Structure formats: C-alpha cells, structure tokens
Amino acid sequence: MIYFLYGPDTYRSREKLKELIAKNQIGFNVERINGAKIDADELNKHISTHDLFSQKKFLVIEDMADKNNKLKEDIINFLKKLKFNELDFLIFYDSQIDKRSIIFKVLNSKADEIYAFDLLKPAEMEVWLQKKCQAINLNINKDNLKKLSVALGDDTWLAMSELQKLKAYTNGEEVQYEDIDKMVRGKLDDDIFKLTDMIANNNNKSQALKLLKDQIESGSNEIYLLTMIVRQFRILIQLKSFLSKTSNTFQAAKTLNLHPFVVQKSLPMVSKYPIEKLKNIFQKLLKVDLQLKSSKVQGEVLLEKFVLEM
C-alpha cells in the first residue's frame, strides 16, 4: 500500500501522517527515512529487505522533492519501476513538492491513496476551526468563530495553539468577543501592525491597499478594520507620550493596560515617528470613522481613499 501526502499545510498533513501510522502500525516496525539524502540504491535496500523481527515493512519517506538533480533523476527512474508489496506500507510525505515536477507526477501515479493539504481558504478555515473547537469542547458561537478565523488566517499550527489558550482561559465558559481580542495574536494583528507602519510611513500605498483588500476578502468588515487601525494609532500616541518620560516598557504595559506583546511590537514605530505626525493621522482616521458610520459610501472605498490620500 503506497500513500502520498503533500502540501504546505503541515499541521493537517502531520496529523494525517500520525493517523495513518497509528491505524496501520500493528505488526510493523515503522522506519522513517530522510528522502532528501538517500539515493536509489539505498531506497531499494530499505524497501526490499526485512529485519529478523518483522516480515512486514512500514516506511515513511520525507522530503523527496529536496533532492539535488542527479539524485532526483535516479530516484524517479527507480520509482517508475517500483513494485511494492500490497501488504506493506510506504508513505511519501512532502510539504514543498512542485505539482508540475516529474517526481510529483510519478508519486501521484504510483500511490494507492493521495492526500493533498493546501492552505485552507477562509470558509474552509472556519469549518476546520469549528470541528477542532468541538473536538476539544471549546464553546464558541458563530460570530466569534468567524472573528477567530479572520485573526488566524490560514495558519493551522497557530490556530491549534490559540484554541488551547482560549480553552484554558475560558475554563469551560463560552468564548467571548473580548477573550479573542485579549488572548489571540494572529494574522489580523500582524496585518494591522503592517498597515499602521505603511500608513505612517506613506511609502507603500499599493501594499497597504493589498493588505486591506486581503482582510476584507477574508471576512473582516470595514468598521472593525478601521477600529483596529485607530486603536493601534492610539496605542502609539500613548506609548510615545509615556516613554518620553521613562524607558521602562514593562511599566508602560502595566500603566496603559496593554499586552507586553503589543508594546514590544509597537516600539519600532514609536521610535520612528514624531508624535505630531501620529496625532495628525489619528485625527484623519476619526474623520474616516465618522464618514464610515454616517455616509452611504462603501466602507472599502473610504478606507482605500484614506490610504491613497495619506
């Protein structure tokens, strides 16, 4: 039996790899092989020989696509001729393989079962998160699940870490909107920091517009995005003012009631921009906020206009 697992979402692919091994390893000695460092002769020895204690073979070969060109050629020729005992198990695992490559096509044609793990799209991430929340008994409603999904982007490793943090923090209670703000540091936070820097620096409008568009397409509404940007500029102004009197960042976090992570992440911008510039941008953002809540103009248009006019 030959399995082929591939794709950049390594959390889900590793999870599937563990599942396949756990389900089928009874009576087998599982052997893991670094495919990037093995040649065709060595691979043949691993596949064809059995040890004294087991007549069954269970091989996991990782990162075959990382081989240099000569080794890859030998392996491809070997794989094309490969006839594997259907009672044994052979798993090819590769997170970085190019779907256009010959080795991908060969493995694809040889495998009895194929599992692809592309990065999850926003709607897929929501479904996946819901299943994981149910699996660990994390109580969260639909709106907060969507907020969580937006914050985490497509990072499933980060997602599992943050779900466990939320579970420990809520201790069986339903996850609240504020809990996610307080506990989860994900893709949305990173994008807000980047956007804030780009707006203040005024040197990369096309990238700032792309970040805005990506967030809106992934499910963030315009009012929430603007609120987050306004909040970040408010934090920068508060920190700039506080740190003009002392360099104690720990005290700044405590006094201003900010997460230490937020303070550390904000420090480069605090030192880079004068407070007058930050206050000026903050006032313009408040005007956009008023327009967003009172005007019939689409929120996305107002945000784009603000970025372009900075």
ABEGO torsion letter per residue (X at the ends): XBBBBBEABAAAAAAAAAAAAAAAABGBBBBBBBAAABBAAAAAAAAABBBAABABBBBBBBGAAABBAAAAAAAAAAAAABBBBAABBBBBBBAABBAABAAAAAAAAABABBBBBBBBBAAAAAAAAAAAAAAAGBBBBAAAAAAAAAAAEABAAAAAAAAAAAAAAAGGBBBBAAAAAAABBBAAAAAAAAAAAAAAAGABAAAAAAAAAAAAAAGBBAAAAAAAAAAAAAAAAAAAAAAAABABAAAAAAAAGBBAAAAAAAAAAAAABBAAAAAAAAAAAAAAAAAAAABABBAAAAAAAAAAAX
